[in-house]
Amino acid sequence: MLDPTRKKLPRIIAIANQKGGVGKTTTAINLGAALAEAGYHVLLVDLDPQGNASTGLGIDAAARARTTYDLLLEDAPLDQVVRPSGIDGLWIAPATTDLSSADIEMVSNEKRSFLLHDALRQPGIDRYGLDFVLIDCPPSLSLLTVNAMVAAHSVLVPLQSEFFALEGLSQLMLTIREVRRTANAELRLEGVVLTMYDGRNNLSLQVENDARENLGEVVFRTVIPRNVRVSESPSFALPVLEYDTGSKGARAYRALAQELVSRYDVEAK
């Protein structure tokens, strides 16, 4: 049971889509950076064995001594895993390819779906004064993704503006529904954010119309444009907000952060 004298937990948001290449990690990094820029304290949990969120924030693989693998499977204290990202107000729990075996290793654990839930509720998390925790999930509906959903308050879904984009959502929604039924009754859909959007392209416009018609208010007003600066920034190990602060991509992620914050009573530091 949580200590009633402890401060309120940060808002925990899983960023998930079982389809790869939709801008999931890019959204995790840049939404986290935009929230930190606005004065919020944010932890980015890299739960993808590819470790792209860690690399994208400049955490060299050789420097990832303790990782989310240790957090889940070795009961490592949170403060031994979490490290500064180099951006004020943004911390990261990094990942390495060690995490690729986690699904198999967790199967025999009777608490296998609750390992991240319990890790993010350690008293040690209080020292960071976090407002938000963003979990970058792997591009699959694996046990790692289920752990993220059990740990989270909500799920944010990046949706690429391309043909068949909506069709992949059905299985994700079923997984959210199942987690809500069996393990986390409070879990809800935070929203769907359209990524790689090109307003000059009829297909992007059609995907947006279909998404808003079928999902309504669930779709964020903010769309993330297809922007070369967003694509370039990971190769410099920087969020686009640091790489090119005035770019269309940077402005879009700031708008997304403000739209997200407007839903909650959270004051910047």
Steps between C-alpha positions, in 0.01 A plus 500: 500500500626848419599720792217757538753761615687485169448769239278428202654275236604656169276448201625181331438479125592201282583598142406195299426367154579145395588626153858619459605820324206712614700757697453338840854552633524840330181602680624365833827696477356825370187506714722439802735781393207737436350430843840555663547824305164617635624447855372150581707217642488197271639146507526315169503122550658323202321164480606421142790251467628705206579777751432774245360744755821463701717552192284792390575676827874442470535214750787293361441124513822448697375744766175309566629309804154444652197496275129429490594130482648533850197696612260226390696180561772577754296719740748782449416818693361768271776748583763251376331487159374854444750753372493861374438542130701818465177701473386679813195332649524184287635169632525165325496135603704360209472166322737263321451186295504305831132589513431281198501190723275656764175358363629144535653561842185661637268215402581292809448794738151498650510882513626521141247765391559723803880529505513850348193608702683417822834644384342839420336511843821462699535779759826594326304655213392784729848656500457609137181698559357362177188632331496251211645158421504409130557134410636430152360155421641246252326472159306190603221394733746308719524444874714813516216702347252339740730600789491858374120500481462349847736766638340791313202724554447535126625406153601751232499358147710656222327433168687543174308687234500218246268248334368226734607705803171452684485126437791432732326672788240228559738249659656772717155605622417138583821473702418820690152365570639167624754670729222720635285193568768285664772716652449877485141616515608866492686475169358720227589620154682832533458569132621443147753739349546514123868490402695554175211717383518689172209738451582526127445128460148374434577175681596680823180703480295186442662318794434801723136519390452127556668512840294794623180355358555159663671603823373853559644681803750218555716650222725785616441833325877529456652309208871430461616600151739310280810711563861439400624654826307241700660225291852644531505572873551138625826472306626791713364335819273798561125563516385720214429774755876518567614424146287764327284680754308703242416214263146389420563175683617674818199732496265204453640309798473810718134529395443131576655543845276797575193314379590209727572720803171687456318177595658484845544720804879497491708808571843544346798514736 
